Amino acid sequence: MGENGIHERSTVSVIGLGQMGTRLAQAFLAAGHGTTVWNRTTAKADALVAQGAVRAATLEAAIAASPLVVVCLPDYATVRDLLGPVAERLRGRVVVNLTSGTPQEATRTAEWAAGHGADYLDGAAMSGTRLVGRSEALFVFSGSREAFGIHRTVLESLGNSVHLGTDPALAPVYDTALFGLAWGALAGFYHAVALVGAAGVDPAAFAAVATGHMPFVTSLMTDHARQIQDGRFPDDDGTVEVHAAAMEHLVGTSRAHGIGTDVPELFGNLLGRAMATGHGANGMAGVIDTIRKGERHV
Ligand SMILES: NC(=O)c1ccc[n+]([C@@H]2O[C@H](COP(=O)([O-])OP(=O)(O)OC[C@H]3O[C@@H](n4cnc5c(N)ncnc54)[C@H](OP(=O)(O)O)[C@@H]3O)[C@@H](O)[C@H]2O)c1
């Protein structure tokens, strides 16, 4: 019997069965967790019901069905508009909000949930929809450590589920930071594909070589995180000056092949600013100082 005085029928309820919510529900079902689903447009639950999910007739019934309520809607405003009128039903529940938003929205929603007696975890799905349910899919969560501990097994059926800390704002901070990281890497990749493409190289052939190069890049992340922590930037992986010169070559080669130079110029400008403020002889991770200070630096 749940705290709402209703027999809980499921382990987890999923509210919002769009592209992401549907995949979340499928992953819970695939892992053998009793799953109740609710969606504004009821037909979107049909396929999940065929796969073993329980259809909740109302939003209130979905909340009552499980101790763990996973919400996946377009934005926080929709979450609050939808859950606001049924907030008292959330008492004693753990709400996991996998809706994308800002750190401020996560903090406000956690406070709102606490005000209604619910435990709260903010979360972010980092790996798109295709990998959900597989160990390669990264899910980050922050907020109640106790709630994460209790529901860990269920949340781990989504993929590589990581609890970042008790501050609910951490999940959206990581969400945006990791998004920027992926885009930095992919922007470099798209530029590289254009460059080798201008030399007649097939994108797939290049991708095969590029993915083999990634372990080196990720090893730099580990080493440079340590350097940044220590505030010391040895030049083992090349100085800012050396990298600025190499970036000039990339700009020049791109121009010679008639392709855009936006991406290498972005990195070149960053290295140039770092040199202008005395970091030329530092190791490449010294650019962190330039990034941290932003425009105030020059
Ligand atoms: N899709 C991805 O690859 C991906 C990846 C990472 C994160 N996310 C995040 O996951 C969240 C959901 O994304 P999605 O791709 O699943 O979106 P989606 O496919 O557009 O689905 C949106 C869901 O929200 C429901 N909804 C919208 N307005 C509503 C309202 N006023 N009241 C009740 N329900 C409402 C929709 O119900 P109806 O079916 O009735 O319209 C639908 O179930 C977003 O915050 C997104 O940023 C998505």
PDBQT file of the ligand as one rigid body, heavy atoms in Angstrom, charges set to zero:
ROOT
HETATM    1  N1  LIG A 301      14.196  12.924 -28.149  1.00  0.00    +0.000 N 
HETATM    2  C1  LIG A 301      15.471  12.968 -27.798  1.00  0.00    +0.000 C 
HETATM    3  O1  LIG A 301      16.376  12.498 -28.501  1.00  0.00    +0.000 OA
HETATM    4  C2  LIG A 301      15.856  13.578 -26.462  1.00  0.00    +0.000 A 
HETATM    5  C3  LIG A 301      17.187  13.441 -26.002  1.00  0.00    +0.000 A 
HETATM    6  C4  LIG A 301      17.551  13.973 -24.765  1.00  0.00    +0.000 A 
HETATM    7  C5  LIG A 301      16.607  14.657 -24.037  1.00  0.00    +0.000 A 
HETATM    8  N2  LIG A 301      15.334  14.799 -24.495  1.00  0.00    +0.000 N 
HETATM    9  C6  LIG A 301      14.382  15.573 -23.692  1.00  0.00    +0.000 C 
HETATM   10  O2  LIG A 301      13.264  14.774 -23.351  1.00  0.00    +0.000 OA
HETATM   11  C7  LIG A 301      12.129  15.630 -23.221  1.00  0.00    +0.000 C 
HETATM   12  C8  LIG A 301      11.002  15.039 -24.080  1.00  0.00    +0.000 C 
HETATM   13  O3  LIG A 301      11.471  15.010 -25.411  1.00  0.00    +0.000 OA
HETATM   14  P1  LIG A 301      10.766  14.112 -26.522  1.00  0.00    +0.000 P 
HETATM   15  O4  LIG A 301      11.718  14.039 -27.649  1.00  0.00    +0.000 OA
HETATM   16  O5  LIG A 301      10.249  12.859 -25.917  1.00  0.00    +0.000 OA
HETATM   17  O6  LIG A 301       9.549  15.058 -26.931  1.00  0.00    +0.000 OA
HETATM   18  P2  LIG A 301       8.287  14.713 -27.836  1.00  0.00    +0.000 P 
HETATM   19  O7  LIG A 301       8.530  13.507 -28.658  1.00  0.00    +0.000 OA
HETATM   20  O8  LIG A 301       7.916  15.976 -28.510  1.00  0.00    +0.000 OA
HETATM   21  O9  LIG A 301       7.162  14.342 -26.765  1.00  0.00    +0.000 OA
HETATM   22  C9  LIG A 301       6.633  15.303 -25.910  1.00  0.00    +0.000 C 
HETATM   23  C10 LIG A 301       5.735  14.641 -24.923  1.00  0.00    +0.000 C 
HETATM   24  O10 LIG A 301       5.189  15.638 -24.051  1.00  0.00    +0.000 OA
HETATM   25  C11 LIG A 301       3.771  15.543 -24.070  1.00  0.00    +0.000 C 
HETATM   26  N3  LIG A 301       3.193  16.874 -23.863  1.00  0.00    +0.000 N 
HETATM   27  C12 LIG A 301       3.504  18.006 -24.527  1.00  0.00    +0.000 A 
HETATM   28  N4  LIG A 301       2.777  19.030 -24.049  1.00  0.00    +0.000 NA
HETATM   29  C13 LIG A 301       1.978  18.521 -23.084  1.00  0.00    +0.000 A 
HETATM   30  C14 LIG A 301       0.995  19.078 -22.230  1.00  0.00    +0.000 A 
HETATM   31  N5  LIG A 301       0.705  20.373 -22.258  1.00  0.00    +0.000 N 
HETATM   32  N6  LIG A 301       0.367  18.255 -21.355  1.00  0.00    +0.000 NA
HETATM   33  C15 LIG A 301       0.657  16.923 -21.325  1.00  0.00    +0.000 A 
HETATM   34  N7  LIG A 301       1.575  16.334 -22.090  1.00  0.00    +0.000 NA
HETATM   35  C16 LIG A 301       2.234  17.132 -22.972  1.00  0.00    +0.000 A 
HETATM   36  C17 LIG A 301       3.431  14.968 -25.404  1.00  0.00    +0.000 C 
HETATM   37  O11 LIG A 301       2.140  14.418 -25.336  1.00  0.00    +0.000 OA
HETATM   38  P3  LIG A 301       1.244  14.196 -26.667  1.00  0.00    +0.000 P 
HETATM   39  O12 LIG A 301       1.716  12.879 -27.209  1.00  0.00    +0.000 OA
HETATM   40  O13 LIG A 301      -0.134  14.198 -26.154  1.00  0.00    +0.000 OA
HETATM   41  O14 LIG A 301       1.560  15.346 -27.586  1.00  0.00    +0.000 OA
HETATM   42  C18 LIG A 301       4.534  13.931 -25.558  1.00  0.00    +0.000 C 
HETATM   43  O15 LIG A 301       4.265  12.787 -24.790  1.00  0.00    +0.000 OA
HETATM   44  C19 LIG A 301      12.551  17.035 -23.689  1.00  0.00    +0.000 C 
HETATM   45  O16 LIG A 301      12.813  17.853 -22.584  1.00  0.00    +0.000 OA
HETATM   46  C20 LIG A 301      13.804  16.745 -24.482  1.00  0.00    +0.000 C 
HETATM   47  O17 LIG A 301      14.690  17.852 -24.484  1.00  0.00    +0.000 OA
HETATM   48  C21 LIG A 301      14.929  14.268 -25.698  1.00  0.00    +0.000 A 
ENDROOT
TORSDOF 0
